[in-house]
Amino acid sequence: MLQGIRDNSKGMVAKVIVGLIVVTFALFGVDSLVGLTQGSNAPATVNGEDISERDLYQATQRQRQQILASMGNNADPSALDNNLIRGMVLDSLIQQKALLIKAADNDMSISEQMIDEIILSDARFQDGGSFSTPQFDNIIRSQGFTRLTYREFISDQELLKQQHAALAQSSYVLPASVKYFLGLERQTRDIRYFAMPIEKVRQSTSVTEAEVKAEFEARKANLNTTEQVSLEYVVLEQEKLAATIVISEEAINTQYEQVVSSFESQEQRRAAHILIEVSDEIDDEAALAKITSIKSRLEAGDDFATLAKQESNDFGSVDNGGELGIINRGTFEGAFEDALYDLELGQISDPVQTESGYHLIKVLSIEGNEPPSLADTRADIITQLTRSEAEQQFLVQLDNLKDLAFVGGDLVDLAAELELDIKSMAKFSRAGGNDSLSQNSKLVREAFSNELISEGLNSTPIEIDQTTAVVIRVKEHFPVRPQMFAEVVEDIRKQLLTKKASELLQQRAKEAVVQIAATGDASVVAADFEVKSYLKSNRLNAEIPAAILNKAFTLAHPSSGKSSVDTVILADSSLAVVIVDKVTAADFSEISDQELQTFSKLLAERLGSQAYQVFVQETRDAAEVERL
């Protein structure tokens, strides 16, 4: 689409589209003309092609951003191992480079037109359904891209997709294989099971004090308390600063004037034109004479659209009576746009000269939203100005907080100076506590630092998020120490009870398996438990616990007159005895051709994905890689 516009951009309709998409958009940007300075030492070379330091740095930064985003509000950049991330990213880039070289060897490519269309259709870059250049630039810049490097990134990603599709979609599954795997999928089993709760056995089990003490003596070298700290702290919150701010009427009026101005700049005009081109057949003087003659006919009452169809040289608009559609400010530079926006509704311009020739321009409609009244927008303006002022005050107070935390011996003077309350935080370990603050990784790491514990200093301000910062001070430190018998006796008792109960349960389960396998009768060994039965159960039976269902479908087919039996451990350490009495093969007479086709496609996709993974590994292994 865009290439066609580039090749055929003489007509005014084409110029409108180019103005909206190419000029305003500037898909390539100036970085396509200006090279970036790079060092000569590439971190890695794959089959003779370098992976640049710039590419590695940007990919590493993007990976860091993704990791931090996945960690949520408590993300702590300093907790990330940059060398580890860099190494992982470099491995990924090496693999990607090897695949891209293989794609080039196979004459695979992505056209500039396809890249244009991908960018223009990306919803992230659209505002109100239309492409937004500022939004595009902001997003790619935040990801470390320039316009040119983003186009290169898109090209690489699309090539990899194309390569994957070429392999994944070429897999074929024989009908016999489809029936075999579908037969396993649709197989049903007659299943019985009974759970043997560990709690019942535990209640009837006991341990002696001697056993508990012996266990304590055996383990006491490893039985230690967890290091903990309790804190005092102050919190600086932007929200509380905002509550004290009063916005003046003068500031409100000034902001409203800016709102009105922004609405005026958004005006759009729908226009039509008649173009007389200057060419080898008609020189400048003749073109001007002709357009002047047409203007006289219009002044005499002739219809604009009719004359446009008869006389205009703009093939793109002639069939529509010269209509160009909606034209935004900034679409055209120079005389055409100046003339268009000087006209009143319905007015026709005098002849306007551009590089294409001479135009007569008519305004068909003027579109633009009326700015809201001050009364309607007052609350929003106050909110916006309050937020802006609070942000500024927060930054100023944050600087003050840093200075006072550094020089202060405790939090008392600091709190008084900034009018903050001193709060207490219950003790917690390096794993964090029970509230949001003590779960913040930055705060926890700072709380257990040597400066705070050994030297008794205040922390530097810890930014919990963009609007909240805290300064902490260790109130009391609880170092690691050996645990006393009285502190762990109940835990040891419970552990011993569970261990004994588990051993007894496993023994009973083994005996049950032997008896049921021999007789098929579970009534005696399961007399104290509830036996549940399911006839012709499939692999998706939601009524059967997943662990039991999975075990049932891994058991061997029962031999004639007997059942297949085994045990499985459940999540709470209880045991279940699983019995399969019968296996029923899939009935293909009940499976439609459509189901066979769907399953065949699914199976082919799985095999195709596996084939692609093999291809990736083989390509990576065959690549000649040199690391710096």
N, C-alpha and C positions, 0 to 999 in steps of 0.2 A: 504493500500500500504506500508506504512513505517513499520507497524508491521510485515508484511511478510518479508520485508528486514531484520528486526532485527532477525527474527527466522531462516533465511536462508542466512546467510552472510559469508559462508565459501568460496564460489566461488569468483573469482576475479571481475566478472561483478558486483556481489552484493557488493563487497568491494568498487568498484568505486562509486556506487550509495550511499552507506553509507558514503564514504569519502566526497562526494559532499554535501550530505543533512544532515547527522547526525553529522559527526565529525566537518565539517566546520560550520554547522548551530548551533549545540549544542542547540537543541530545548528547553531543560529544563534549562540549565545554572546551575551555582554552587549554586544558591539560592534554588534549590531543596534539597540541602544537608545541608544548613545552615539556621537554624530557625531565625526568626526576633524577637527581644525582644519586648514584648508588655506588657502594664500594665494589671493588673488583673481586673480593672473596665471597663466593656463594656458599651458603651453609651446606648445600648438597648439589650434586650433579647426577642426573638420571639419563643414561644413554647419550651423554654428551650435552644435554640441555640443563641449564642452571635453574635452580630454585633460588630466587633472589632473597636477600635479607629483608627487603621491603615486604615481599609476599609473606615470608615467614612471620615477620613482626605483626602485620595486619591480621593474619589468620590466628595468631596467638592471642591478640587483643580481642578478636571476635569470640574466641573460645572462652576467654576469661569473662567476658560480658554475659555469655550464655550461662556459664556456671554460676555467676553471681545472681543473675536473674532467677535461676532455679532455686536459690537459697532463700529468697524472700527478703523481708525487711531486716533480718538479722545478718545479712551477708557481710562478711568481713574480708575485704580484698587482701589484707595482710596475711590471712590464714592460708592463702593459696600458694602452692609451690610453683613458682614461675618456671623453674628449670624442668620440672616434671611436665607441666603443660606444654612448654616449648618442645620438649622431646616427643610427646605424643602427637602434637600438631605436625612436626617435621615428618614423622613416620607417615601420617595421613597424606601430606603433600607429596611425598615420594611416591606413594601408591597412586595418587591421582595423576601425577606427572607421567608415570609409566602407562597408565590407561589412556591418557590424552595422546601420547605419542603413538600408541597402538591404533587409536582412532584415526589419527592423521595418516598413518601407514595404510589404512583401509579406505582412504579418500572420504572420510566422513567430515562434514562441515556444517556450520550454522550460518545462515545468511544474515546480513545486516538488517534486512527487512524483518526477519523473525525476531531479532533482538529488540528492534523498535517496538514491535507489536506486544512483546512480552512486557516491556517496561510500561507502555501506555495503558495496558489492560490490568496492571497490578493495582488492586484495590487500596493498598497501603499508600500509594502515591496520588490518590484521588481525593478531591475535596468537593462534596456536593455532586458526585458523579462525573466530574471532569478532572483531567490531569492537572496537578498543581506543581509547578516547577519548584517553588520554595519548599514544599513538603517533601518532594523527591530529594532535593539537595540536603535537607536537614537529616532525613533518614539515612541516606547512604553515607553522609559525613559521620554520623554517629557510629556507623559500622566500620569506619576507617577507609572508606572508598572515595575516590574521585569519580567524576562521571565516566572517564575513560576506563579506569580499572574496574568499575562496576560492570561496564559492558563486557569487558574481558571475563569477569567472574560469571556473568550470565551465559556467555558463550561456552565456557568450560562446563558449567553445570548442565546445560542442554545437551552438549556432546556426550557427557556421561550418561544422561538419561537415554539418549538415542542408542548408545552402545548397550546399555542394560536391556532396552526393549528388543534390540536385534537378537540378543541371545535368549532372553526369557520367553519371548513370544514364538521362538522357533522350535521349542520342545514339542515332541509328539509322543503320545502314549498309545500303545497297542490296545485294541479292544479287550484282549484277554487280561491285560494288566488292570484295565479299568474295572472289569468284573471281579478280579481277585481282590483289589483294594476296597471296592464298594461292598463286596461280600463281607469283608472284615468289619467295615463301618456299620453295616446293617445287621450284623449277627446279633442274636439275643441269647440271654442265659437265664436259667432258673436259679435264683440266688437265695440262699438263707444266710442269716448271720445273727450272732448275739454278742452284745458287748459285755465285757467283764470289768465293771468299774473298779478302779484302784482304790477309791475311797472306802468301799465296803471292806476290802481286805485290810486297809490301813487301820480302820476302826477296831478290827479284831486282833491287831498286831501290837506288840509292846516292846519297849527297849528298857534295859536296866540303867540305873545311874552309872554303874561301872562301865557299861558300853559307851555311854555319852562321854564320860571322863577319859576313857581310852582314846576315843575319836578326837577329843580336844587335844590331848597330849601329842597325838600323831600329827595333828594339823596346826598346832599353835604357832609354829614358825611362820606360817602364812596367814595367820588371823590377825589382821591389823585394822585399826580404824582408818577412815578416809580423811585426808586433809581437808579442812574446811576453814572458811572465814565468815565473819559477820561484818557488816559495813554501816557507815554513816554516809549520807550523800545529799547533794542538792541537785535540783532539776531546773534547767532553763527551757521554757516552752514558748514557742512563737505564738501559740493560741492564747496564752494568758497575756502576752504583750498586746495582742490585737484587741483584747477586751478593754484596754485602757485608752485606745486611740480615738480621737474625735476629728472628723474630717470637716474642713471649713467650706462654706458656701462658695468661696472663690475657687477652691480646688475642684469642687463638683462642677461648676460652670465651665471651667477650662477643659475638663475632661469631656464634658458634653459637646463642646465645640469640636473636639477631635472626632467624636462619634459621628457628628453631622458631616464633617469633612470626608470621612471614610465612605459614607453612603454616597456622597456626590461622585467620588472617584469610581464607583462601581456601575455607573450608568452604561447601558448598552443601546446600540442603535441598529435597527434593521434597515438596510439600504439596497437600492438598485442603481445601476449605472449603465451608461452607453459609452463604449470605447471605440475610438477611431485610432488604429495603430499607425505609427510612423514606420514605413518599410521601404523596400526597394521600389515598390509600385506607387507609393504615395509619400511625398516628402513632408517635412514639418509644416511648411506653409499651406500646402493643400489639405493636410489633416486638420489644421486649425480652421481653415475656411469651411471645411465640411461640418465640423462639430459646431461652429457658429451658426451655420445654416440650420442644423437640427435644433439648436436652442431657439431660433426664431420660429420654427414650426411649433415647438412646444408652447411658446408664448402666445402663439395664434390659436392654441386650443387642441393640438394633436395629442393623442394618448401616449404617455411615456413608454408603457410596456409594448405597445404596438410598434413604435419607432425603434425600440431596442431590438425587437425581433427582426426588423427589416434592415437596420443599419449597423448594429454593434458588431465589432470584430472579436468580442470575447466569446469564443465558442462554448465556454463552460457555463455561461449565464444566459446566452441568447434565447434558448428555448423557454426560459422562465421569465421572460420579459425583463432581463437584466438583473434579477434579484440575486443578491450576494448573501442573504441571511443575516444572522446576528453578528455584529462587529464590536468587539470590546476595545476600550482604549488601550493603546500600546500594540495593537495588532499590526498597524502600518506606521511607518515613519514618514514624516514629510508632508507634502502638500495634500495628498489624498485624505489623510485622517484629519488634518487641520480644517480642510474644507467641509468634511462630513460633520464634524462637531461644532462648526460655526452655523450650520443651517437650522432653521426651525422645522417643525413637523410639516411634511408635505412640500417643503420648499425645494427648488431645483437650483443647483449651483451654476455659476459661470464656468466656462471651460477650464479644466484643471489639468496641468501638464505633469506627467510622471515619466519614468523611463520607458513605459509601455506605449505612451502616446498621449492623446487628449481624452478627458472624461467629462461627462455630465453626470452629476450625482444627485439622487433624490432620497430624502429621508422618508421611509415608509412608516416607521414607528419608533418611539423612544420608550425604552423600558428601564426601570430602575425602582428599587424599593424606597419609599419615603422613610426618612429617619424617624425613629420613635420620638415621642415627646419627652421632655425632661422628666415629667412626672412618671412616665412609664419606665424610664431607664434609671431613675435616681437610685433605687435600691441596689441595682447591679453596679453602678458607678461607685457607690459608697463601699460595697464589698470589695471591689477591685482595688480601690485606693487604700483601703484598710489593710488588705493583704500585702500590697506593695510596701506600705509604710512599716508593717510588722516585720516583713522580711529584712528591711534595712535596719530596724532596731535590733532584731535578733542577731544580725551579723556584728553590730557594734557591741552588744552585750556579750556576745561570744568572745570577742577579743578581750573585753574586760575580764571575763571569766578566766581566760587563759592566764592573764597577768596576775590576777589575785590568787589563783590556784598555785601558781609557781612560787610566789613570795610568802603565802600564808602558812602559819604553823599548824593551823587547824581550820575547820570550816566556819567557825563562829564569825570572824571578821568578814570573811567572804560573803556569807549569807546576809549579814547586816548591810553591807555595802550595796548589794544587788537586790535586797528585799526578797530573799528566797528563804524557804523553810528547810531546816535540817531534818532529814528523815532517816529512819533505820531500816536495815534489810536483814532478815533472819539469815542464819548461817547456811552456807551451801558449799558444795564441793566443786572440783574442777569440771564436773559434768553439768554444772548449772543447778539452779534451784527451781522453785515451783511457780514463780511469777515471770512476767515477760522481761523485766529488766535483768534478773539473775539468769535468764536463759540466753541473753545476748552474748555472743561469743567474744566480741571486743571487750565488753565489760568484765567477763569472767577472766579472760587472759590478763587484763590489767590488774584485777583484784589479787591475783596470785603472783604478781611480779615482785621481784626482790625489793624494788624501791618502796613499794607500799607496805610489804610485810616486815622487812628488816630495818628499813630506814624511816618508816612511819610518815612518808610523804603523802601529799595529796596527789591524785592522778591528774593528768592533763584532761581537758574536757573530752568526753567520749561522745561522739555524735551517734545517737541511737537511730535517727533518721534525719531528714533535711530540716526538720522543725523542732527537734528535741536534742538537748545535750545534757550530760550529767558529769559531775565531778564526784569521785568517791574517795573514801578514806577507810582503811581497815580499822574496825573497832576492836575486834579480837581475832586472833589467829589460833586455830586448833590443829597442831601438827599431827603427823602420823605417829601412832603409838600402838604397842601390842594390846589386843583386846583381852579383857579379863574373862574368866570362865562364866561369870554371872551374866555378862553381856551377850554371850553367844550360845548359852546352854539351850535355849528354846529352838533356835535355828538348827543346831546340830541334832536335837531330838527329832525335829520334823524331817530332816534329811535322812536320818537313819530309819525312821518309820517308812518313808517313801521307798528307800532302797530295799528294805525287807519285804515290803508289800509287793514291790515290782518283781522280786525274785520268786515269791510265792505264786504270784499271778502267772508268771511265765511257766512255772512248773505245772500249774493246773491247766493252762492253755495247751501245753504240749500233750498232756494226758488226754485232753478232750479231742485233740486232732487225731491222735492214734486211734481212739475208740470210734470216732465218727467215720474215719477213713475205712475202718474194718467193717462197720455195720451199716453205715449211712444213717444211723439213728442218733439224734441229738437230744432226745427227750431226757435221758438220764443225766448226762454231763451238764446239760443246760437247765436242769430243774430249778435252779435258783435265779435264772436269768430269763429275759424276754427274747424269744426267738422270732425274728421277722422274716417273712417270705415274700419274694417277688418273682412271679412267673414272667418269662419272656421279657426280661429287663434289657433295655438298650444301654449304650454307653453314655447317654445323656440323662439318665434317670435322676432327677433332682431330689427324689425322696430318700435316696441312699447316700450316706456321707461319702464324700469324694474319695477318701483314703480306702474305704471298704470297696467302693465300686471299681476303683483302679486295680485293687488286688484281685477282685473277682474276674476281671477280664485279662489278667496275666496268668491265671491258673491254667494248667493243662486241661485238655478235654477229659472229662471223667470216663473211666473205662466201663465196660458193660456191667451194670448192676451196682456200681460203686460211685462215690462222689469224690470230687477233688476238694481238699481242705487245706487251709493254712491260716496263719494269724497275721494281724497287722496292728502296729502300735498307733494309738490315736493321740490327738494333740495334748490331752491331759495326762498322758502316760498310761491310760487304761489300755486294755487289749480287746480286740474283737476277733472272734473265730468266724471265718468266712467259708461258706460251703457252696460249691457249684454242683448242682445235680444234673443239669442238662444244658447242652449247647445246641441251638437251632440255627441252621444256616439261613442266609438271606434268601427270600423267595423272589427271584427275578421276574416272575410273572406279575408281581405287584409294583415293579419299578418301571416307570414310563421312559420312553426314549428321551424325553426332555430332561429327566433326572439324570440319565446316563450321560447326556451331552454336558450338562452342568458340572457333574462330578469329573468328567474327562477334562474339561477346561480347568477346573480347580487343581486337579492333579498335575496337569501340564504346567500350570503356573508355578506350583511347588517345585517340580523338577527343573523348570527353567531357572528359578531362583537359585537352586543348588548348582546348576550348570554355570550360572554367572559367578557364583562365589568361587568355583573351581577356576574359572577363567581369570578372575581377579588375582587369585593366589599364584597361578602359573605365570601371569604377566609380571607380577611383582618379583617372583623368584628369578625370572629370566632377565630382569633389568640389571644393567651395570650401574651400580650406585657408588658414588664417591662422596664421603662426608668430610667436611672441613675438620 
